Amino acid sequence: MLTDKESERLRQAIIATVASPVIGSIEDYTWEAIFHYVKNIPLSDPALGRSKLLYDAVDISTGTGWSLKSLQMKGKASLDVGTTFFFVIQRADVIKKAHKLGFSGLTETSPPEELGAAIIQHWNEKITMDCLKQGVTTSYEGILLKTIRGNEYVYCEYPLYPLDPTIFSWAWAVTKNTGKEGVGLQGSVEGRANLVWYKNQKQLFKARTILPQATHITIDRIRLTPDRYVKTILTSLREQVITESSNQDDDPEEYSQL
């Protein structure tokens, strides 16, 4: 979880981010950028390209990696301790990759337990391979939950490791309206759904519960006017360019277009 100093950096970063009139909500790369600031680790420019690797932030000095997600929740109560939520962890086309996974002949009509074993194999391989590629030895999920009003946030962190396929039981979910099997295959642990795989989109969802040690943040949502925002950013850019060019003996006049 976050230290007290990191929690304060997160609060300040959220305030600064939502103050921008060109950002509607904290999600995707915005959340990744905030997290890098919170952990004080280098952040690359997304214009240089982004990978599909699992870990969105890696502290190479410690070998720690975080898979980052941001989710908008419904209502204030949805951020309470004990609330369970589902989020996408992977696109898992286990039918297409059946042979490679060691499940030749697998189809959507295969027994649920066989499909479930392939799904977990697919996910576990992703964790193992990306840990090796990204130099990660300790891994976490870092999830930022938020309300639609953008003034309440909860940061949740969970250890991330390969799943044990022997503890899951699998069954197709039953549609309440029709009583028929739905499109979601549920992997349950001790009677509670922990994974859900949707055969149409081939997406795998995971369940997590907000723990008591989660970081709760409430802010006053104050937005800069577009004029003030642009002037503030351009002023900061000029100052940064001058400082950097001075350190590198460059001519500041080269950046006069700012």
C-alpha positions in Angstrom: 0.0 0.0 0.0 1.0 3.7 -0.1 3.1 5.4 2.6 1.7 8.5 4.2 4.0 10.6 1.9 2.7 8.7 -1.2 -0.9 9.1 -0.1 -0.4 12.9 0.1 1.3 13.0 -3.3 -1.7 11.0 -4.7 -4.1 13.6 -3.2 -2.2 16.5 -4.6 -1.9 14.8 -8.1 -5.6 14.2 -8.2 -6.4 17.8 -7.3 -4.0 19.1 -10.0 -5.3 16.7 -12.6 -9.0 17.4 -12.2 -8.2 21.1 -12.2 -7.3 20.8 -15.9 -10.3 21.8 -18.1 -9.1 19.5 -20.8 -9.3 16.4 -18.7 -12.7 15.0 -17.9 -11.8 12.0 -15.8 -8.8 10.2 -14.4 -8.4 7.1 -16.5 -5.9 5.1 -18.7 -2.7 6.9 -19.3 -3.7 9.8 -16.9 -3.8 7.3 -14.0 -0.6 5.8 -15.1 1.1 9.2 -15.1 -0.3 10.1 -11.7 1.0 6.7 -10.3 4.5 7.3 -11.6 4.5 10.7 -9.9 3.2 9.1 -6.6 6.0 6.5 -6.7 8.6 8.9 -8.0 9.6 6.6 -10.9 10.5 7.7 -14.4 7.6 8.3 -16.8 7.9 7.8 -20.6 6.2 9.9 -23.2 3.3 7.9 -24.7 4.1 9.4 -28.1 7.2 7.1 -28.2 4.9 4.1 -28.2 3.1 2.0 -25.6 3.3 -1.7 -25.1 0.7 -4.3 -24.3 2.7 -5.7 -21.4 1.0 -6.4 -18.1 2.9 -3.9 -15.9 2.1 -0.3 -16.5 4.6 0.9 -13.9 7.8 -0.7 -13.0 10.4 0.4 -10.3 13.5 -1.1 -11.8 15.5 -0.4 -8.6 13.3 -2.8 -6.6 11.9 -5.1 -9.3 8.3 -4.1 -8.4 5.6 -3.8 -11.0 2.1 -2.6 -10.9 -0.8 -3.4 -13.3 -2.9 -0.3 -13.1 -6.7 0.2 -13.6 -9.1 3.0 -12.9 -12.8 2.3 -12.5 -15.9 4.6 -12.1 -18.2 3.3 -9.4 -21.9 4.0 -9.0 -22.6 6.1 -6.0 -20.8 7.0 -2.8 -21.6 3.7 -1.0 -19.8 1.8 -3.8 -16.5 3.1 -2.3 -17.2 1.6 1.1 -14.9 -1.0 2.7 -16.2 -4.5 1.9 -17.6 -3.5 -1.5 -16.8 -6.1 -4.3 -16.2 -4.9 -7.8 -15.3 -6.6 -11.1 -12.8 -5.3 -13.7 -11.2 -6.5 -16.9 -7.8 -8.1 -16.5 -7.3 -9.6 -19.9 -8.6 -10.3 -23.4 -8.6 -14.1 -23.3 -9.4 -15.8 -26.6 -8.7 -19.3 -25.3 -10.6 -20.9 -28.1 -8.2 -19.4 -30.7 -5.2 -20.2 -28.6 -6.4 -23.6 -27.4 -3.6 -25.7 -29.1 -0.9 -23.4 -27.9 -2.2 -23.5 -24.3 -2.3 -27.3 -24.4 -6.1 -27.7 -24.8 -6.4 -29.0 -28.4 -10.0 -29.4 -29.5 -11.4 -26.8 -27.0 -14.6 -25.1 -28.0 -17.3 -22.9 -26.4 -19.3 -26.1 -25.7 -16.5 -27.8 -23.9 -17.1 -28.7 -20.2 -16.9 -25.5 -18.0 -14.0 -27.0 -16.0 -11.9 -27.5 -19.1 -12.6 -24.0 -20.3 -11.8 -22.6 -16.9 -8.5 -24.5 -16.8 -7.5 -23.0 -20.2 -8.6 -19.5 -19.0 -6.4 -19.7 -15.9 -3.5 -21.1 -17.9 -3.8 -18.2 -20.3 -3.7 -15.7 -17.5 -0.9 -17.3 -15.6 1.3 -17.4 -18.7 0.7 -13.7 -19.2 1.9 -13.0 -15.6 4.9 -15.3 -15.9 6.1 -14.1 -19.3 5.7 -10.3 -18.6 7.5 -10.6 -15.3 10.5 -12.0 -17.2 10.2 -9.4 -19.9 9.8 -6.4 -17.6 12.2 -7.5 -14.8 9.4 -7.8 -12.2 9.9 -9.9 -9.2 7.2 -8.5 -6.9 3.9 -7.5 -8.6 0.7 -5.8 -7.6 -2.6 -4.6 -9.0 -3.1 -0.8 -8.4 -6.7 0.2 -8.8 -8.1 3.7 -8.5 -11.8 3.7 -7.9 -13.8 7.0 -8.3 -17.3 8.4 -8.3 -18.8 10.1 -11.4 -18.7 13.5 -9.6 -14.9 13.2 -9.4 -14.5 14.2 -5.8 -14.1 10.9 -4.1 -11.4 8.3 -4.8 -10.1 5.0 -3.3 -6.8 3.5 -4.1 -6.7 -0.3 -3.7 -3.6 -2.5 -4.0 -3.5 -6.2 -4.2 -0.6 -8.8 -4.6 -0.6 -10.2 -8.2 0.5 -13.7 -8.7 -0.5 -16.8 -10.8 -3.8 -18.4 -9.9 -4.2 -21.9 -8.5 -6.5 -23.7 -10.9 -7.4 -26.3 -8.3 -9.4 -24.0 -6.1 -11.8 -22.9 -8.8 -15.2 -24.4 -9.8 -16.7 -23.3 -13.1 -20.2 -22.9 -14.4 -22.1 -20.9 -16.9 -24.1 -18.0 -15.3 -27.8 -18.3 -15.5 -29.8 -15.4 -16.9 -32.4 -14.2 -14.4 -35.0 -13.3 -17.1 -34.9 -16.5 -19.0 -33.5 -19.1 -16.6 -31.1 -20.1 -19.3 -27.3 -20.2 -19.3 -25.9 -16.8 -20.1 -22.7 -15.8 -21.9 -20.6 -15.5 -18.8 -18.5 -18.4 -17.5 -18.0 -18.0 -13.7 -15.0 -19.3 -11.8 -15.9 -19.5 -8.2 -13.9 -20.0 -5.0 -15.8 -21.2 -2.0 -19.1 -20.4 -3.6 -18.2 -16.8 -4.6 -17.6 -15.7 -8.2 -13.9 -14.6 -8.5 -13.5 -14.7 -12.3 -16.0 -14.2 -15.2 -15.2 -14.9 -18.8 -17.5 -13.6 -21.5 -17.3 -15.8 -24.6 -18.6 -13.1 -27.0 -16.0 -10.4 -26.2 -13.4 -13.0 -24.9 -12.8 -10.7 -21.9 -11.8 -12.0 -18.5 -13.1 -10.1 -15.4 -11.8 -10.4 -11.9 -13.4 -9.7 -8.6 -11.8 -7.6 -5.8 -13.1 -6.3 -2.5 -12.2 -2.9 -1.0 -10.0 -3.6 2.0 -9.8 -1.6 5.3 -6.2 -0.5 4.4 -7.3 1.1 1.1 -6.5 4.8 0.7 -9.6 7.0 0.7 -9.3 10.5 -0.7 -11.9 13.3 -0.9 -11.2 16.6 -2.7 -12.9 19.8 -3.6 -13.3 19.6 -7.4 -12.0 23.0 -8.6 -11.4 23.6 -12.3 -9.2 26.2 -13.9 -10.6 28.3 -16.6 -9.2 27.4 -20.1 -7.4 30.7 -20.4 -5.7 30.4 -17.0 -4.9 26.8 -17.6 -3.2 27.5 -21.0 -1.3 30.5 -19.6 -0.1 28.6 -16.5 1.1 25.6 -18.6 2.9 27.8 -21.1 4.7 29.7 -18.3 5.8 26.5 -16.7 7.0 25.1 -20.0 9.1 28.2 -20.6 10.6 28.0 -17.2 11.4 24.3 -17.6 13.0 24.8 -21.0 15.1 27.6 -19.8 16.3 25.6 -16.8 17.1 22.5 -18.9 18.8 24.5 -21.7 20.9 26.3 -19.1 22.1 22.9 -17.7 22.9 21.7 -21.2 24.4 24.9 -22.6 21.6 25.2 -25.2 20.3 28.5 -26.6 16.9 29.4 -24.9 16.1 31.4 -28.0 15.6 28.1 -29.9 12.4 27.6 -27.8 11.0 31.1 -28.2 7.8 29.7 -29.9 6.7 28.8 -26.4 
